[in-house]
Amino acid sequence: MTRSVGRIFSGFRCFGSLPFGNPPLKTQCSSVLFRTTSERTLMHALPKIFGRKPRDFSLPNSSWGKEMMQLYNHYNRLSKETTEGQEDHGEQWTRLPSYNRTLKYATGGVYLSKIIQSKARLFTRNIRDPGASFEYVIFFRQDKLKCACIFQAGHLLEGAPGHVHGGAIATMIDTITGTHASLLSAPVMTANLNINYRSPIPLGSTVLIESILDKEDGRKRYISCRVTSTDGSKLHTEATGLFLSISVSHLLKR
Ligand SMILES: CCCCCCCC(=O)SCCNC(=O)CCNC(=O)[C@H](O)C(C)(C)COP(=O)(O)OP(=O)(O)OC[C@H]1O[C@@H](n2cnc3c(N)ncnc32)[C@H](O)[C@@H]1OP(=O)(O)O
């Protein structure tokens, strides 16, 4: 039990950055998660245990439009160039892989059924039809002071006719600011979100969501966020969030 809780905690440290996909994250997470030979063996056996390698939802698919692809290529280029050139570590961006069963994959399949029900899926990744709901990819800067998310809103996210539902926008804001906070000090939970909706987001369009760390104070992380058009000229939404780092036992309380 204690060991399982320990592994879950390790998994949370990689909450937004899982041991598959991007090489820098793989190194970071695997050093935490798979220290023993048996754990490494388990890691190699994972595809057999789960049948196949989990789908990384943050990679391009056929539904991604021109703007989504342009921005993705932009951040991807910055990630590769700075990684290869080792020029400026502060400006180095990294793509975060994204799975629909984050904690299960982050912990190499070791989890407590009390926390993860077998049918549980990450809210933003539970519709497999490409382009129907939340298409997004998050990049973070290596110094973790800034995250950038490219978000294309699918037809299932309608609120006001022809526009994205405010709750869907809030979900994306919680996702990027929560991911940002968890990169700084996982595990975290959202304590407060304040959102101002400034201009509606047309359904099917692509927007840029950027988050910055405003302040750290003990267990508290204050993160603010702006949703804009991809060229930054139009402000759609502004938000601030407070995230509190928690102990794993907090999640076991019922
Ligand atoms: C991969 C995708 C990532 C997505 C991330 C999504 C994350 C989520 O959505 S989490 C789900 C939504 N959030 C929740 O359900 C959280 C529910 N709330 C809770 O569990 C608890 O209230 C929790 C954990 C936030 C805080 O509880 P606890 O750890 O006991 O802290 P507590 O002792 O009450 O407060 C600690 C400090 O924070 C402050 N604080 C707590 N809540 C708030 C709040 N809402 N507003 C302002 N300050 C607050 C307290 O005043 C206190 O301040 P100080 O230390 O200066 O006295």
The ligand as an SDF file (V2000), in Angstrom:
LIG
                    3D

 57 59  0  0  0  0  0  0  0  0999 V2000
   -3.6710   17.0390  -16.9070 C   0  0  0  0  0  0  0  0  0  0  0  0
   -4.7650   17.9800  -16.6800 C   0  0  0  0  0  0  0  0  0  0  0  0
   -4.5490   18.8920  -15.4620 C   0  0  0  0  0  0  0  0  0  0  0  0
   -5.8390   19.4430  -15.0640 C   0  0  0  0  0  0  0  0  0  0  0  0
   -5.7660   20.0210  -13.6910 C   0  0  0  0  0  0  0  0  0  0  0  0
   -7.1760   20.0950  -13.1460 C   0  0  0  0  0  0  0  0  0  0  0  0
   -7.0890   20.2690  -11.6670 C   0  0  0  0  0  0  0  0  0  0  0  0
   -8.4810   20.2370  -11.1090 C   0  0  0  0  0  0  0  0  0  0  0  0
   -9.4160   20.5910  -11.7570 O   0  0  0  0  0  0  0  0  0  0  0  0
   -8.6360   19.7450   -9.5190 S   0  0  0  0  0  0  0  0  0  0  0  0
  -10.4350   19.6140   -9.3660 C   0  0  0  0  0  0  0  0  0  0  0  0
  -11.0600   20.8710   -8.8370 C   0  0  0  0  0  0  0  0  0  0  0  0
  -10.5530   21.2210   -7.5230 N   0  0  0  0  0  0  0  0  0  0  0  0
  -11.0300   20.6000   -6.4030 C   0  0  0  0  0  0  0  0  0  0  0  0
  -11.8770   19.7360   -6.4400 O   0  0  0  0  0  0  0  0  0  0  0  0
  -10.4000   21.0600   -5.1240 C   0  0  0  0  0  0  0  0  0  0  0  0
  -11.4070   21.0310   -3.9790 C   0  0  0  0  0  0  0  0  0  0  0  0
  -10.8130   21.7280   -2.7970 N   0  0  0  0  0  0  0  0  0  0  0  0
   -9.9640   21.0650   -2.0140 C   0  0  0  0  0  0  0  0  0  0  0  0
   -9.7260   19.8700   -2.1320 O   0  0  0  0  0  0  0  0  0  0  0  0
   -9.2870   21.8720   -0.9230 C   0  0  0  0  0  0  0  0  0  0  0  0
  -10.0790   22.9810   -0.6170 O   0  0  0  0  0  0  0  0  0  0  0  0
   -7.8870   22.3800   -1.3630 C   0  0  0  0  0  0  0  0  0  0  0  0
   -6.9590   21.1960   -1.6490 C   0  0  0  0  0  0  0  0  0  0  0  0
   -7.9430   23.2780   -2.5940 C   0  0  0  0  0  0  0  0  0  0  0  0
   -7.2870   23.2090   -0.2290 C   0  0  0  0  0  0  0  0  0  0  0  0
   -7.4270   22.4740    0.9580 O   0  0  0  0  0  0  0  0  0  0  0  0
   -6.2090   22.3410    1.9970 P   0  0  0  0  0  0  0  0  0  0  0  0
   -5.0500   21.6800    1.3290 O   0  0  0  0  0  0  0  0  0  0  0  0
   -6.7460   21.7140    3.2240 O   0  0  0  0  0  0  0  0  0  0  0  0
   -5.7790   23.8310    2.2110 O   0  0  0  0  0  0  0  0  0  0  0  0
   -6.3030   24.8450    3.3360 P   0  0  0  0  0  0  0  0  0  0  0  0
   -5.5990   24.5200    4.6000 O   0  0  0  0  0  0  0  0  0  0  0  0
   -7.7940   24.9210    3.3410 O   0  0  0  0  0  0  0  0  0  0  0  0
   -5.7640   26.2290    2.7560 O   0  0  0  0  0  0  0  0  0  0  0  0
   -4.3620   26.4340    2.5790 C   0  0  0  0  0  0  0  0  0  0  0  0
   -4.1850   27.8840    2.1970 C   0  0  0  0  0  0  0  0  0  0  0  0
   -4.8060   28.1190    0.9230 O   0  0  0  0  0  0  0  0  0  0  0  0
   -5.8200   29.1100    1.0220 C   0  0  0  0  0  0  0  0  0  0  0  0
   -6.9650   28.7160    0.2110 N   0  0  0  0  0  0  0  0  0  0  0  0
   -7.5530   27.4980    0.1360 C   0  0  0  0  0  0  0  0  0  0  0  0
   -8.5720   27.5180   -0.7480 N   0  0  0  0  0  0  0  0  0  0  0  0
   -8.6110   28.7750   -1.2330 C   0  0  0  0  0  0  0  0  0  0  0  0
   -9.4560   29.4390   -2.1670 C   0  0  0  0  0  0  0  0  0  0  0  0
  -10.4390   28.7950   -2.8120 N   0  0  0  0  0  0  0  0  0  0  0  0
   -9.2130   30.7340   -2.4370 N   0  0  0  0  0  0  0  0  0  0  0  0
   -8.2070   31.4030   -1.8270 C   0  0  0  0  0  0  0  0  0  0  0  0
   -7.3700   30.8380   -0.9210 N   0  0  0  0  0  0  0  0  0  0  0  0
   -7.5810   29.5430   -0.6260 C   0  0  0  0  0  0  0  0  0  0  0  0
   -6.2040   29.1230    2.5170 C   0  0  0  0  0  0  0  0  0  0  0  0
   -6.7470   30.3640    2.8950 O   0  0  0  0  0  0  0  0  0  0  0  0
   -4.8660   28.8480    3.1580 C   0  0  0  0  0  0  0  0  0  0  0  0
   -4.1210   30.0420    3.1450 O   0  0  0  0  0  0  0  0  0  0  0  0
   -3.0480   30.3590    4.3430 P   0  0  0  0  0  0  0  0  0  0  0  0
   -2.0610   29.2340    4.3300 O   0  0  0  0  0  0  0  0  0  0  0  0
   -2.4440   31.6740    3.9390 O   0  0  0  0  0  0  0  0  0  0  0  0
   -3.8490   30.3980    5.5990 O   0  0  0  0  0  0  0  0  0  0  0  0
  1  2  1  0
  2  3  1  0
  3  4  1  0
  4  5  1  0
  5  6  1  0
  6  7  1  0
  7  8  1  0
  8  9  2  0
  8 10  1  0
 10 11  1  0
 11 12  1  0
 12 13  1  0
 13 14  1  0
 14 15  2  0
 14 16  1  0
 16 17  1  0
 17 18  1  0
 18 19  1  0
 19 20  2  0
 19 21  1  0
 21 22  1  0
 21 23  1  0
 23 24  1  0
 23 25  1  0
 23 26  1  0
 26 27  1  0
 27 28  1  0
 28 29  2  0
 28 30  1  0
 28 31  1  0
 31 32  1  0
 32 33  2  0
 32 34  1  0
 32 35  1  0
 35 36  1  0
 36 37  1  0
 37 38  1  0
 37 52  1  0
 38 39  1  0
 39 40  1  0
 39 50  1  0
 40 41  1  0
 40 49  1  0
 41 42  2  0
 42 43  1  0
 43 44  1  0
 43 49  2  0
 44 45  1  0
 44 46  2  0
 46 47  1  0
 47 48  2  0
 48 49  1  0
 50 51  1  0
 50 52  1  0
 52 53  1  0
 53 54  1  0
 54 55  2  0
 54 56  1  0
 54 57  1  0
M  END
$$$$
